[in-house]
Structures are given as C-alpha cells and as structure tokens.
Amino acid sequence: MADHKHGDMDIKANEKTFDGFMKWTTWSVIVILVIIVGMAIFIT
C-alpha cells in the first residue's frame, strides 16, 4: 500500500469545481427567491 502524506495532494481542480458549484448554487437560489417573491406580489 502506498504511503499517504497528509497535505501532499494537488487539489486545485477540486477547488475550482467546488467554487463553480457554489456560484451556480448561489445564483440558483437567488433566481428561485426572485421568482417566489414575484409570484407573491403579482399573483395575489
């Protein structure tokens, strides 16, 4: 079994993917909230 050294792995690709996922999630939540508020204002 290979020796594991904590902190040795290059995680730049993982961090880039996570950052993209967080941006997408943030914008999705914002859009959903805008739609819900718009429905509450204009439908009632």
VEXZA-754746 format. One record per atom (N, C-alpha, C, O): residue number from 1; x, y, z; atom name; residue in one letter. Coordinates in steps of 0.2 Angstrom, whole numbers. Layout:
<recs>
+-----+-------+-------+-------+----+----+
|   i |     x |     y |     z | at | aa |
+-----+-------+-------+-------+----+----+
| NUM |     X |     Y |     Z | CA |  A |
...
+-----+-------+-------+-------+----+----+
</recs>
This chain:
<recs>
+-----+-------+-------+-------+----+----+
|   i |     x |     y |     z | at | aa |
+-----+-------+-------+-------+----+----+
|   1 |     4 |    -6 |     0 |  N |  M |
|   1 |     0 |     0 |     0 | CA |  M |
|   1 |     4 |     6 |     0 |  C |  M |
|   1 |    10 |     6 |     3 |  O |  M |
|   2 |     3 |    11 |    -4 |  N |  A |
|   2 |     7 |    17 |    -4 | CA |  A |
|   2 |     6 |    21 |     2 |  C |  A |
|   2 |     1 |    21 |     6 |  O |  A |
|   3 |    12 |    25 |     4 |  N |  D |
|   3 |    12 |    29 |    10 | CA |  D |
|   3 |     8 |    35 |     8 |  C |  D |
|   3 |     9 |    38 |     3 |  O |  D |
|   4 |     4 |    37 |    13 |  N |  H |
|   4 |     0 |    43 |    12 | CA |  H |
|   4 |     3 |    49 |    16 |  C |  H |
|   4 |     4 |    48 |    22 |  O |  H |
|   5 |     4 |    54 |    13 |  N |  K |
|   5 |     7 |    60 |    17 | CA |  K |
|   5 |     1 |    66 |    17 |  C |  K |
|   5 |     0 |    68 |    11 |  O |  K |
|   6 |    -1 |    67 |    22 |  N |  H |
|   6 |    -6 |    72 |    23 | CA |  H |
|   6 |    -4 |    79 |    20 |  C |  H |
|   6 |     1 |    82 |    22 |  O |  H |
|   7 |    -8 |    82 |    16 |  N |  G |
|   7 |    -7 |    89 |    13 | CA |  G |
|   7 |    -3 |    88 |     6 |  C |  G |
|   7 |    -1 |    94 |     4 |  O |  G |
|   8 |    -1 |    83 |     4 |  N |  D |
|   8 |     3 |    82 |    -2 | CA |  D |
|   8 |    -1 |    82 |    -9 |  C |  D |
|   8 |     2 |    84 |   -14 |  O |  D |
|   9 |    -7 |    81 |    -9 |  N |  M |
|   9 |   -11 |    80 |   -15 | CA |  M |
|   9 |   -13 |    87 |   -18 |  C |  M |
|   9 |   -14 |    92 |   -14 |  O |  M |
|  10 |   -12 |    88 |   -24 |  N |  D |
|  10 |   -14 |    94 |   -28 | CA |  D |
|  10 |   -22 |    94 |   -29 |  C |  D |
|  10 |   -25 |    90 |   -32 |  O |  D |
|  11 |   -25 |    99 |   -25 |  N |  I |
|  11 |   -32 |   100 |   -25 | CA |  I |
|  11 |   -35 |   106 |   -29 |  C |  I |
|  11 |   -40 |   108 |   -28 |  O |  I |
|  12 |   -31 |   109 |   -34 |  N |  K |
|  12 |   -33 |   115 |   -37 | CA |  K |
|  12 |   -39 |   113 |   -42 |  C |  K |
|  12 |   -44 |   117 |   -42 |  O |  K |
|  13 |   -39 |   108 |   -45 |  N |  A |
|  13 |   -45 |   106 |   -49 | CA |  A |
|  13 |   -51 |   105 |   -45 |  C |  A |
|  13 |   -57 |   107 |   -46 |  O |  A |
|  14 |   -50 |   102 |   -39 |  N |  N |
|  14 |   -56 |   101 |   -34 | CA |  N |
|  14 |   -59 |   107 |   -32 |  C |  N |
|  14 |   -65 |   108 |   -31 |  O |  N |
|  15 |   -54 |   112 |   -30 |  N |  E |
|  15 |   -56 |   119 |   -28 | CA |  E |
|  15 |   -60 |   122 |   -33 |  C |  E |
|  15 |   -65 |   126 |   -32 |  O |  E |
|  16 |   -58 |   122 |   -39 |  N |  K |
|  16 |   -61 |   126 |   -45 | CA |  K |
|  16 |   -68 |   123 |   -46 |  C |  K |
|  16 |   -72 |   127 |   -47 |  O |  K |
|  17 |   -68 |   116 |   -46 |  N |  T |
|  17 |   -75 |   113 |   -46 | CA |  T |
|  17 |   -80 |   115 |   -41 |  C |  T |
|  17 |   -86 |   117 |   -42 |  O |  T |
|  18 |   -77 |   115 |   -35 |  N |  F |
|  18 |   -81 |   117 |   -29 | CA |  F |
|  18 |   -84 |   124 |   -29 |  C |  F |
|  18 |   -89 |   126 |   -28 |  O |  F |
|  19 |   -79 |   129 |   -31 |  N |  D |
|  19 |   -81 |   136 |   -32 | CA |  D |
|  19 |   -86 |   137 |   -38 |  C |  D |
|  19 |   -91 |   141 |   -37 |  O |  D |
|  20 |   -85 |   133 |   -43 |  N |  G |
|  20 |   -91 |   134 |   -48 | CA |  G |
|  20 |   -97 |   131 |   -46 |  C |  G |
|  20 |  -102 |   134 |   -47 |  O |  G |
|  21 |   -97 |   126 |   -42 |  N |  F |
|  21 |  -103 |   123 |   -39 | CA |  F |
|  21 |  -107 |   128 |   -35 |  C |  F |
|  21 |  -113 |   129 |   -35 |  O |  F |
|  22 |  -103 |   131 |   -30 |  N |  M |
|  22 |  -105 |   136 |   -26 | CA |  M |
|  22 |  -108 |   142 |   -29 |  C |  M |
|  22 |  -113 |   145 |   -27 |  O |  M |
|  23 |  -105 |   145 |   -34 |  N |  K |
|  23 |  -108 |   150 |   -38 | CA |  K |
|  23 |  -114 |   148 |   -41 |  C |  K |
|  23 |  -119 |   152 |   -41 |  O |  K |
|  24 |  -115 |   142 |   -44 |  N |  W |
|  24 |  -121 |   140 |   -48 | CA |  W |
|  24 |  -126 |   139 |   -43 |  C |  W |
|  24 |  -132 |   141 |   -44 |  O |  W |
|  25 |  -125 |   137 |   -37 |  N |  T |
|  25 |  -130 |   136 |   -32 | CA |  T |
|  25 |  -132 |   143 |   -29 |  C |  T |
|  25 |  -138 |   143 |   -28 |  O |  T |
|  26 |  -128 |   147 |   -28 |  N |  T |
|  26 |  -130 |   154 |   -25 | CA |  T |
|  26 |  -134 |   157 |   -30 |  C |  T |
|  26 |  -139 |   160 |   -28 |  O |  T |
|  27 |  -132 |   157 |   -37 |  N |  W |
|  27 |  -137 |   161 |   -42 | CA |  W |
|  27 |  -143 |   157 |   -43 |  C |  W |
|  27 |  -148 |   160 |   -44 |  O |  W |
|  28 |  -143 |   150 |   -42 |  N |  S |
|  28 |  -150 |   147 |   -42 | CA |  S |
|  28 |  -154 |   149 |   -37 |  C |  S |
|  28 |  -160 |   150 |   -38 |  O |  S |
|  29 |  -152 |   149 |   -31 |  N |  V |
|  29 |  -156 |   151 |   -25 | CA |  V |
|  29 |  -159 |   158 |   -26 |  C |  V |
|  29 |  -164 |   160 |   -25 |  O |  V |
|  30 |  -154 |   163 |   -28 |  N |  I |
|  30 |  -157 |   170 |   -30 | CA |  I |
|  30 |  -162 |   170 |   -35 |  C |  I |
|  30 |  -167 |   173 |   -34 |  O |  I |
|  31 |  -161 |   166 |   -40 |  N |  V |
|  31 |  -167 |   166 |   -45 | CA |  V |
|  31 |  -173 |   163 |   -43 |  C |  V |
|  31 |  -179 |   166 |   -44 |  O |  V |
|  32 |  -173 |   158 |   -39 |  N |  I |
|  32 |  -179 |   155 |   -36 | CA |  I |
|  32 |  -182 |   160 |   -31 |  C |  I |
|  32 |  -188 |   160 |   -31 |  O |  I |
|  33 |  -178 |   163 |   -27 |  N |  L |
|  33 |  -181 |   168 |   -22 | CA |  L |
|  33 |  -185 |   174 |   -26 |  C |  L |
|  33 |  -190 |   176 |   -24 |  O |  L |
|  34 |  -182 |   176 |   -32 |  N |  V |
|  34 |  -185 |   182 |   -35 | CA |  V |
|  34 |  -191 |   179 |   -39 |  C |  V |
|  34 |  -196 |   183 |   -39 |  O |  V |
|  35 |  -191 |   173 |   -41 |  N |  I |
|  35 |  -197 |   170 |   -44 | CA |  I |
|  35 |  -203 |   170 |   -39 |  C |  I |
|  35 |  -209 |   172 |   -40 |  O |  I |
|  36 |  -201 |   167 |   -33 |  N |  I |
|  36 |  -206 |   167 |   -27 | CA |  I |
|  36 |  -209 |   173 |   -25 |  C |  I |
|  36 |  -215 |   174 |   -24 |  O |  I |
|  37 |  -204 |   178 |   -24 |  N |  V |
|  37 |  -206 |   185 |   -22 | CA |  V |
|  37 |  -211 |   188 |   -28 |  C |  V |
|  37 |  -216 |   191 |   -26 |  O |  V |
|  38 |  -209 |   187 |   -34 |  N |  G |
|  38 |  -213 |   190 |   -40 | CA |  G |
|  38 |  -220 |   187 |   -40 |  C |  G |
|  38 |  -225 |   190 |   -41 |  O |  G |
|  39 |  -220 |   180 |   -39 |  N |  M |
|  39 |  -227 |   177 |   -38 | CA |  M |
|  39 |  -231 |   180 |   -33 |  C |  M |
|  39 |  -237 |   181 |   -33 |  O |  M |
|  40 |  -228 |   181 |   -27 |  N |  A |
|  40 |  -231 |   183 |   -21 | CA |  A |
|  40 |  -234 |   190 |   -22 |  C |  A |
|  40 |  -240 |   192 |   -20 |  O |  A |
|  41 |  -230 |   194 |   -26 |  N |  I |
|  41 |  -233 |   201 |   -27 | CA |  I |
|  41 |  -238 |   201 |   -33 |  C |  I |
|  41 |  -243 |   205 |   -32 |  O |  I |
|  42 |  -237 |   198 |   -38 |  N |  F |
|  42 |  -241 |   199 |   -44 | CA |  F |
|  42 |  -247 |   194 |   -45 |  C |  F |
|  42 |  -252 |   196 |   -48 |  O |  F |
|  43 |  -247 |   189 |   -41 |  N |  I |
|  43 |  -252 |   184 |   -42 | CA |  I |
|  43 |  -258 |   185 |   -37 |  C |  I |
|  43 |  -263 |   184 |   -38 |  O |  I |
|  44 |  -256 |   188 |   -31 |  N |  T |
|  44 |  -261 |   189 |   -26 | CA |  T |
|  44 |  -265 |   195 |   -27 |  C |  T |
|  44 |  -269 |   196 |   -23 |  O |  T |
+-----+-------+-------+-------+----+----+
</recs>
